[in-house]
Amino acid sequence: MRRFLSLPILLCVPVAGLMVEARAADHPSFTDLRLEVSMLDDTLESDSTASGPFGSVSSSGDIEFDDAWRVGIIAVSARASSDGVFAFGSGGGIQYSDWDDDAEVDQTLQVLAATLRLGVVIRPNEMFHIEAMPYGAVGAAQGEIEDEESDVALYWEFGAIAGAFLTFDSFQVGVHAGYLWNGTDLEFESDANFPVLVEDVEAELRGEG
């Protein structure tokens, strides 16, 4: 039954990342288009239920994936106060996340989601600024275990992200870190890769970090 506990799950948090962005406007206000690459927490939690003709069995446990990462295209805009230092920041974009494990059982989780950010930008000069932005995201998730795919399910997350950036003539580089809560409910309806008498597996996925 542990096989079902190993179903792909999705609740993670970006803990570090690299950001490269194109800069479109000068101080005190700016709009950036960013390519973000982030490492995600690879330890997840699952409450799973395996069902068959003679009933169901429920279990819970932690899952560790080998790789967990995210890439996103995000646009961020800041409109500064009269002194040009403090600004209201907003942003949004699309992010793709992947969790992969090819240890005892090959399993993956993929998520495509839209995200929205709102927060504060502090820019003491044209070369350096920091951001602090709560955010939320919603999208679609799908898991796969031994070539058997789950139904596409709703994915959600919310949290906060902060970063520091250096601005050059035509681009910026920076780092970011965050904390989030997220989750999804996956369902595998085929018994092609399950033991005898197992017809359906559901996994409620929740987490924070």
Buried (B, 14 or more C-beta within 10 A) or exposed (E): EEBBBBBBBBBBBBBEBEBEBEBEEEBBBBBBBBBBBBBBBBBBBBBBBBBBEEEEEEEEEEBEBEEBBBBBEBBBBBEBEEEBBBBEBBBBBBBBBBBBBEEEEEBBBBBBBEBBBEBBBBBEEEEBBBBEBBBBBEBEBBBBBEEBBBEBBEBBBBBBBBBBBEBEEEEBEBEBBBEBBBBBBBBBEEBEBBEEEBBBBBBBBBBBB
